[in-house]
Amino acid sequence: MLLSSFIFTVGNAIIRHLSETIEPIEIVFFRSVFSLVILWPFVMQAGGLKTLRTAKLPLHISRGVLQFISMTLFFYGVSLVPLVEVNALEFTAPIFATAVAILFLGEPVRLRRTLALAAGFAGAIIALWPRLAENAFQSIGAGQLIVLGAALSWGLVLLLIRELGKTEGSVTQSVYAGLVLTPISGIGAAFVWVTPSWSELFWLAAVSLTATFGQLAYIQSFRVAEMSAVLPLDFSKLIWSSMLGFLLFSEVPYVMTVIGGTIIFAAGAYITLREAQLARRPVMERTLVDDQPG
């Protein structure tokens, strides 16, 4: 989990570097193309093209479109917002997903889940407080708003991933996401196209590599240890992003941003761990627990 957090943060730093000369939507395009190349050996290892058979094509397309929106907004946000703020606000994604599930999907409202949601949104306000103060409490800043939009749309993707995960493997989901992302981002990138140099191509490939291997490390951490033991280590993104932001881009993080990010992460981690705990319980016991206020 520590390795995963570091790899993802390095990927964000590379995106920031590339965005100085290449538009974020073009970075999304190359990230999608390279990800399909990287995934191809995994498809072959999993059994070839037959692994891509699906009865849920509309859900895959919906997931791909939402992921395109989320990724494009996120890459634009990374180009505008200090890395530590990006990671702090990124932690709101599972909180948004839970709120949407309660409000629109009819999932039960439980006391502890509601308190965690409230804490998460309070943490977001704390993390954004310095920007609010800078703008005379009239706005939070365009970049910060873009990152929150990315987190919200990623929260919706998480709900679709959960639904698709009932029948679809991770490789199948990832390939279909790439197949949707590539043409959509390619069309958008055509309007702002800048032919990358060989050096930029290297860094564009590195963005895909960090995304792929960061995700593999993230998944592997749950295979070798309990979620409750490793998930809190994802918090180290705030440490890595503070260090890389300072060393590479001379960004000095606000203390309140780090505090707010910590609260957001704690709330999101609690919701994730609580849902995983409930999912492991027998159906009858889980039903009884869900009927309780906590």
ZAPADREN-241427 format. One record per residue (C-alpha): chain; residue in three letters; x, y, z. Coordinates in steps of 0.001 Angstrom, whole numbers, plus 500000, padded with zeros to 6 digits. Layout:
BEGIN
+--------+--------+--------+--------+--------+
! chaine ! residu !      x !      y !      z !
+--------+--------+--------+--------+--------+
!      A !    ALA !      X !      Y !      Z !
...
+--------+--------+--------+--------+--------+
***
This chain:
BEGIN
+--------+--------+--------+--------+--------+
! chaine ! residu !      x !      y !      z !
+--------+--------+--------+--------+--------+
!      A !    MET ! 500000 ! 500000 ! 500000 !
!      A !    LEU ! 502880 ! 502363 ! 500721 !
!      A !    LEU ! 504370 ! 501543 ! 497323 !
!      A !    SER ! 501002 ! 502058 ! 495632 !
!      A !    SER ! 500511 ! 505453 ! 497285 !
!      A !    PHE ! 504006 ! 506557 ! 496268 !
!      A !    ILE ! 503573 ! 505377 ! 492654 !
!      A !    PHE ! 500229 ! 507173 ! 492273 !
!      A !    THR ! 501717 ! 510386 ! 493680 !
!      A !    VAL ! 504682 ! 510168 ! 491305 !
!      A !    GLY ! 502158 ! 509755 ! 488475 !
!      A !    ASN ! 500426 ! 512969 ! 489542 !
!      A !    ALA ! 503763 ! 514789 ! 489576 !
!      A !    ILE ! 504481 ! 513568 ! 486023 !
!      A !    ILE ! 501047 ! 514804 ! 484903 !
!      A !    ARG ! 501848 ! 518214 ! 486426 !
!      A !    HIS ! 505164 ! 518286 ! 484538 !
!      A !    LEU ! 503598 ! 517263 ! 481215 !
!      A !    SER ! 500722 ! 519741 ! 481521 !
!      A !    GLU ! 503213 ! 522589 ! 481082 !
!      A !    THR ! 503485 ! 521716 ! 477363 !
!      A !    ILE ! 500642 ! 519246 ! 476631 !
!      A !    GLU ! 496938 ! 519757 ! 477292 !
!      A !    PRO ! 495529 ! 517400 ! 479973 !
!      A !    ILE ! 492987 ! 515855 ! 477582 !
!      A !    GLU ! 495836 ! 514787 ! 475298 !
!      A !    ILE ! 497554 ! 513237 ! 478320 !
!      A !    VAL ! 494316 ! 511324 ! 478965 !
!      A !    PHE ! 494409 ! 510045 ! 475369 !
!      A !    PHE ! 497978 ! 508755 ! 475580 !
!      A !    ARG ! 497349 ! 507317 ! 479030 !
!      A !    SER ! 494426 ! 505338 ! 477583 !
!      A !    VAL ! 496363 ! 504126 ! 474537 !
!      A !    PHE ! 499360 ! 503006 ! 476563 !
!      A !    SER ! 497111 ! 501342 ! 479149 !
!      A !    LEU ! 495579 ! 499135 ! 476435 !
!      A !    VAL ! 499076 ! 498133 ! 475329 !
!      A !    ILE ! 500064 ! 497338 ! 478914 !
!      A !    LEU ! 496862 ! 495365 ! 479509 !
!      A !    TRP ! 497174 ! 493192 ! 476393 !
!      A !    PRO ! 499536 ! 490596 ! 477989 !
!      A !    PHE ! 497131 ! 490313 ! 480929 !
!      A !    VAL ! 494263 ! 489644 ! 478504 !
!      A !    MET ! 496280 ! 486886 ! 476823 !
!      A !    GLN ! 497258 ! 485400 ! 480174 !
!      A !    ALA ! 493614 ! 485415 ! 481320 !
!      A !    GLY ! 492456 ! 483418 ! 478293 !
!      A !    GLY ! 492497 ! 485745 ! 475305 !
!      A !    LEU ! 489650 ! 487676 ! 473742 !
!      A !    LYS ! 487030 ! 485348 ! 475217 !
!      A !    THR ! 487651 ! 487048 ! 478561 !
!      A !    LEU ! 486096 ! 490183 ! 477042 !
!      A !    ARG ! 482716 ! 488567 ! 476445 !
!      A !    THR ! 480103 ! 490472 ! 478393 !
!      A !    ALA ! 476380 ! 490866 ! 478809 !
!      A !    LYS ! 476818 ! 494287 ! 480419 !
!      A !    LEU ! 478098 ! 496407 ! 477548 !
!      A !    PRO ! 475891 ! 499435 ! 478423 !
!      A !    LEU ! 477324 ! 499463 ! 481965 !
!      A !    HIS ! 480869 ! 499247 ! 480598 !
!      A !    ILE ! 480187 ! 502167 ! 478260 !
!      A !    SER ! 478655 ! 504202 ! 481091 !
!      A !    ARG ! 481650 ! 503468 ! 483271 !
!      A !    GLY ! 484030 ! 504471 ! 480464 !
!      A !    VAL ! 482251 ! 507778 ! 479829 !
!      A !    LEU ! 482189 ! 508659 ! 483523 !
!      A !    GLN ! 485821 ! 507660 ! 483880 !
!      A !    PHE ! 486701 ! 509902 ! 480926 !
!      A !    ILE ! 484969 ! 512823 ! 482660 !
!      A !    SER ! 486667 ! 512045 ! 485968 !
!      A !    MET ! 490131 ! 511548 ! 484492 !
!      A !    THR ! 489960 ! 514658 ! 482307 !
!      A !    LEU ! 488815 ! 516819 ! 485218 !
!      A !    PHE ! 491436 ! 515270 ! 487491 !
!      A !    PHE ! 494295 ! 515874 ! 485053 !
!      A !    TYR ! 493182 ! 519482 ! 484587 !
!      A !    GLY ! 492980 ! 519809 ! 488376 !
!      A !    VAL ! 496495 ! 518431 ! 488815 !
!      A !    SER ! 497759 ! 521079 ! 486403 !
!      A !    LEU ! 496212 ! 523853 ! 488513 !
!      A !    VAL ! 496216 ! 522763 ! 492161 !
!      A !    PRO ! 499125 ! 521949 ! 494540 !
!      A !    LEU ! 499702 ! 518190 ! 494716 !
!      A !    VAL ! 498855 ! 517872 ! 498408 !
!      A !    GLU ! 495506 ! 519624 ! 497870 !
!      A !    VAL ! 494771 ! 517310 ! 494948 !
!      A !    ASN ! 495312 ! 514243 ! 497126 !
!      A !    ALA ! 493370 ! 515696 ! 500059 !
!      A !    LEU ! 490325 ! 516400 ! 497874 !
!      A !    GLU ! 490740 ! 513116 ! 495975 !
!      A !    PHE ! 489916 ! 511266 ! 499208 !
!      A !    THR ! 486323 ! 512551 ! 498950 !
!      A !    ALA ! 485503 ! 510069 ! 496142 !
!      A !    PRO ! 484250 ! 507199 ! 498373 !
!      A !    ILE ! 482328 ! 509746 ! 500452 !
!      A !    PHE ! 480575 ! 511045 ! 497335 !
!      A !    ALA ! 479877 ! 507450 ! 496254 !
!      A !    THR ! 478252 ! 506652 ! 499588 !
!      A !    ALA ! 476171 ! 509835 ! 499523 !
!      A !    VAL ! 474920 ! 509055 ! 496001 !
!      A !    ALA ! 474116 ! 505463 ! 497007 !
!      A !    ILE ! 472023 ! 506713 ! 499913 !
!      A !    LEU ! 470267 ! 509546 ! 498074 !
!      A !    PHE ! 469576 ! 507891 ! 494711 !
!      A !    LEU ! 470036 ! 504131 ! 495047 !
!      A !    GLY ! 468001 ! 503598 ! 498185 !
!      A !    GLU ! 470806 ! 502206 ! 500342 !
!      A !    PRO ! 470003 ! 502283 ! 504080 !
!      A !    VAL ! 470824 ! 505352 ! 506140 !
!      A !    ARG ! 472816 ! 504274 ! 509179 !
!      A !    LEU ! 473969 ! 506513 ! 511993 !
!      A !    ARG ! 477672 ! 505757 ! 511833 !
!      A !    ARG ! 477726 ! 506034 ! 508040 !
!      A !    THR ! 475932 ! 509398 ! 508244 !
!      A !    LEU ! 478385 ! 510694 ! 510857 !
!      A !    ALA ! 481313 ! 509575 ! 508692 !
!      A !    LEU ! 479824 ! 511412 ! 505708 !
!      A !    ALA ! 479390 ! 514567 ! 507780 !
!      A !    ALA ! 482977 ! 514301 ! 509011 !
!      A !    GLY ! 484235 ! 513836 ! 505455 !
!      A !    PHE ! 482482 ! 516909 ! 504138 !
!      A !    ALA ! 483641 ! 518904 ! 507184 !
!      A !    GLY ! 487181 ! 517789 ! 506353 !
!      A !    ALA ! 486729 ! 519071 ! 502805 !
!      A !    ILE ! 485737 ! 522486 ! 504128 !
!      A !    ILE ! 488789 ! 522526 ! 506411 !
!      A !    ALA ! 491074 ! 521494 ! 503537 !
!      A !    LEU ! 489635 ! 524254 ! 501353 !
!      A !    TRP ! 489597 ! 526884 ! 504105 !
!      A !    PRO ! 492879 ! 528583 ! 503079 !
!      A !    ARG ! 491602 ! 528950 ! 499498 !
!      A !    LEU ! 488270 ! 530236 ! 500758 !
!      A !    ALA ! 490086 ! 532820 ! 502869 !
!      A !    GLU ! 492204 ! 533876 ! 499878 !
!      A !    ASN ! 489021 ! 534459 ! 497862 !
!      A !    ALA ! 487231 ! 536367 ! 500636 !
!      A !    PHE ! 484992 ! 533298 ! 501206 !
!      A !    GLN ! 483296 ! 533859 ! 497849 !
!      A !    SER ! 484721 ! 530842 ! 495988 !
!      A !    ILE ! 487018 ! 527863 ! 496514 !
!      A !    GLY ! 489051 ! 528346 ! 493348 !
!      A !    ALA ! 488482 ! 526916 ! 489882 !
!      A !    GLY ! 491165 ! 524244 ! 490221 !
!      A !    GLN ! 489831 ! 522988 ! 493533 !
!      A !    LEU ! 486303 ! 522887 ! 492116 !
!      A !    ILE ! 487578 ! 520854 ! 489152 !
!      A !    VAL ! 489248 ! 518330 ! 491491 !
!      A !    LEU ! 486027 ! 517987 ! 493498 !
!      A !    GLY ! 484149 ! 517410 ! 490220 !
!      A !    ALA ! 486668 ! 514691 ! 489392 !
!      A !    ALA ! 486163 ! 513100 ! 492804 !
!      A !    LEU ! 482376 ! 513187 ! 492430 !
!      A !    SER ! 482458 ! 511562 ! 488994 !
!      A !    TRP ! 484979 ! 508984 ! 490252 !
!      A !    GLY ! 482591 ! 508231 ! 493105 !
!      A !    LEU ! 479978 ! 507359 ! 490465 !
!      A !    VAL ! 482551 ! 505169 ! 488703 !
!      A !    LEU ! 483146 ! 503333 ! 491983 !
!      A !    LEU ! 479445 ! 502464 ! 492150 !
!      A !    LEU ! 479551 ! 501087 ! 488590 !
!      A !    ILE ! 482728 ! 499137 ! 489342 !
!      A !    ARG ! 480996 ! 497586 ! 492332 !
!      A !    GLU ! 478045 ! 496547 ! 490165 !
!      A !    LEU ! 480207 ! 495264 ! 487311 !
!      A !    GLY ! 482427 ! 493420 ! 489773 !
!      A !    LYS ! 479604 ! 490981 ! 490491 !
!      A !    THR ! 480184 ! 489301 ! 487109 !
!      A !    GLU ! 483131 ! 491028 ! 485374 !
!      A !    GLY ! 486815 ! 490572 ! 486147 !
!      A !    SER ! 489179 ! 493493 ! 486720 !
!      A !    VAL ! 490994 ! 492917 ! 483403 !
!      A !    THR ! 487712 ! 492919 ! 481471 !
!      A !    GLN ! 486593 ! 496123 ! 483160 !
!      A !    SER ! 489920 ! 497838 ! 482550 !
!      A !    VAL ! 490033 ! 496901 ! 478859 !
!      A !    TYR ! 486501 ! 498123 ! 478181 !
!      A !    ALA ! 487267 ! 501349 ! 480039 !
!      A !    GLY ! 490296 ! 501843 ! 477792 !
!      A !    LEU ! 488293 ! 501060 ! 474661 !
!      A !    VAL ! 485777 ! 503778 ! 475582 !
!      A !    LEU ! 488304 ! 506319 ! 476848 !
!      A !    THR ! 490643 ! 506156 ! 473853 !
!      A !    PRO ! 488294 ! 507329 ! 471054 !
!      A !    ILE ! 486502 ! 509918 ! 473201 !
!      A !    SER ! 489722 ! 511466 ! 474499 !
!      A !    GLY ! 491256 ! 511213 ! 471007 !
!      A !    ILE ! 488471 ! 513336 ! 469536 !
!      A !    GLY ! 488896 ! 515929 ! 472276 !
!      A !    ALA ! 492685 ! 515904 ! 471995 !
!      A !    ALA ! 492500 ! 516556 ! 468237 !
!      A !    PHE ! 491351 ! 520130 ! 468912 !
!      A !    VAL ! 494377 ! 520963 ! 471082 !
!      A !    TRP ! 496899 ! 518507 ! 469626 !
!      A !    VAL ! 500592 ! 519030 ! 470237 !
!      A !    THR ! 502871 ! 516368 ! 468742 !
!      A !    PRO ! 504929 ! 515160 ! 471692 !
!      A !    SER ! 508705 ! 514919 ! 471599 !
!      A !    TRP ! 510446 ! 511612 ! 472338 !
!      A !    SER ! 511076 ! 512836 ! 475880 !
!      A !    GLU ! 507392 ! 513692 ! 476336 !
!      A !    LEU ! 506399 ! 510294 ! 474905 !
!      A !    PHE ! 508551 ! 508676 ! 477581 !
!      A !    TRP ! 506762 ! 510617 ! 480325 !
!      A !    LEU ! 503360 ! 509929 ! 478755 !
!      A !    ALA ! 504138 ! 506206 ! 478880 !
!      A !    ALA ! 505285 ! 506672 ! 482476 !
!      A !    VAL ! 501834 ! 508069 ! 483374 !
!      A !    SER ! 500230 ! 504807 ! 482212 !
!      A !    LEU ! 502865 ! 502696 ! 483921 !
!      A !    THR ! 502358 ! 504440 ! 487254 !
!      A !    ALA ! 498577 ! 504092 ! 486959 !
!      A !    THR ! 498799 ! 500377 ! 486060 !
!      A !    PHE ! 501411 ! 499292 ! 488586 !
!      A !    GLY ! 500033 ! 501548 ! 491300 !
!      A !    GLN ! 496688 ! 499795 ! 490880 !
!      A !    LEU ! 498339 ! 496347 ! 490892 !
!      A !    ALA ! 500167 ! 497186 ! 494124 !
!      A !    TYR ! 496935 ! 498536 ! 495625 !
!      A !    ILE ! 495023 ! 495335 ! 494818 !
!      A !    GLN ! 497895 ! 493085 ! 495927 !
!      A !    SER ! 498012 ! 494770 ! 499339 !
!      A !    PHE ! 494488 ! 493499 ! 500055 !
!      A !    ARG ! 495469 ! 489983 ! 498970 !
!      A !    VAL ! 498320 ! 489681 ! 501474 !
!      A !    ALA ! 496849 ! 491551 ! 504464 !
!      A !    GLU ! 493572 ! 492587 ! 506035 !
!      A !    MET ! 492015 ! 495728 ! 504584 !
!      A !    SER ! 491941 ! 497299 ! 508044 !
!      A !    ALA ! 495716 ! 496845 ! 508292 !
!      A !    VAL ! 496710 ! 498331 ! 504929 !
!      A !    LEU ! 494039 ! 500872 ! 503929 !
!      A !    PRO ! 495174 ! 503524 ! 506456 !
!      A !    LEU ! 498587 ! 503516 ! 504757 !
!      A !    ASP ! 496935 ! 505067 ! 501695 !
!      A !    PHE ! 497006 ! 508222 ! 503813 !
!      A !    SER ! 500731 ! 508417 ! 503009 !
!      A !    LYS ! 499721 ! 510080 ! 499716 !
!      A !    LEU ! 499549 ! 513325 ! 501687 !
!      A !    ILE ! 503140 ! 512815 ! 502835 !
!      A !    TRP ! 504474 ! 511905 ! 499382 !
!      A !    SER ! 502573 ! 514733 ! 497675 !
!      A !    SER ! 503820 ! 517272 ! 500235 !
!      A !    MET ! 507415 ! 516137 ! 499661 !
!      A !    LEU ! 507239 ! 515971 ! 495858 !
!      A !    GLY ! 505276 ! 519221 ! 495624 !
!      A !    PHE ! 507917 ! 521013 ! 497683 !
!      A !    LEU ! 510969 ! 519437 ! 496002 !
!      A !    LEU ! 509774 ! 519581 ! 492394 !
!      A !    PHE ! 507376 ! 522550 ! 492263 !
!      A !    SER ! 508289 ! 524621 ! 495363 !
!      A !    GLU ! 504794 ! 524097 ! 496807 !
!      A !    VAL ! 504456 ! 524714 ! 500549 !
!      A !    PRO ! 501328 ! 522950 ! 501865 !
!      A !    TYR ! 498860 ! 524667 ! 504173 !
!      A !    VAL ! 498577 ! 523010 ! 507580 !
!      A !    MET ! 494780 ! 523150 ! 507386 !
!      A !    THR ! 494870 ! 521371 ! 504029 !
!      A !    VAL ! 496777 ! 518475 ! 505586 !
!      A !    ILE ! 494443 ! 518410 ! 508606 !
!      A !    GLY ! 491370 ! 518486 ! 506381 !
!      A !    GLY ! 492808 ! 515783 ! 504145 !
!      A !    THR ! 493444 ! 513613 ! 507193 !
!      A !    ILE ! 489811 ! 513972 ! 508295 !
!      A !    ILE ! 488533 ! 513241 ! 504781 !
!      A !    PHE ! 490711 ! 510144 ! 504546 !
!      A !    ALA ! 489677 ! 508902 ! 507992 !
!      A !    ALA ! 485986 ! 509274 ! 507100 !
!      A !    GLY ! 486383 ! 507560 ! 503733 !
!      A !    ALA ! 488492 ! 504761 ! 505223 !
!      A !    TYR ! 485919 ! 504180 ! 507957 !
!      A !    ILE ! 483100 ! 503902 ! 505411 !
!      A !    THR ! 485160 ! 501491 ! 503266 !
!      A !    LEU ! 486156 ! 499306 ! 506218 !
!      A !    ARG ! 482630 ! 499326 ! 507651 !
!      A !    GLU ! 481077 ! 498263 ! 504345 !
!      A !    ALA ! 483663 ! 495502 ! 503931 !
!      A !    GLN ! 482948 ! 494308 ! 507474 !
!      A !    LEU ! 479217 ! 494169 ! 506839 !
!      A !    ALA ! 479720 ! 492378 ! 503517 !
!      A !    ARG ! 481628 ! 489568 ! 505238 !
!      A !    ARG ! 478849 ! 488837 ! 507725 !
!      A !    PRO ! 476217 ! 486167 ! 507094 !
!      A !    VAL ! 473153 ! 487520 ! 505290 !
!      A !    MET ! 470833 ! 487096 ! 508282 !
!      A !    GLU ! 473255 ! 488751 ! 510690 !
!      A !    ARG ! 473924 ! 491565 ! 508222 !
!      A !    THR ! 470202 ! 492185 ! 507855 !
!      A !    LEU ! 469845 ! 492522 ! 511598 !
!      A !    VAL ! 472814 ! 494886 ! 511776 !
!      A !    ASP ! 471484 ! 497035 ! 508944 !
!      A !    ASP ! 468259 ! 497499 ! 510861 !
!      A !    GLN ! 470197 ! 499045 ! 513757 !
!      A !    PRO ! 470843 ! 502802 ! 513918 !
!      A !    GLY ! 474656 ! 502423 ! 513961 !
+--------+--------+--------+--------+--------+
***
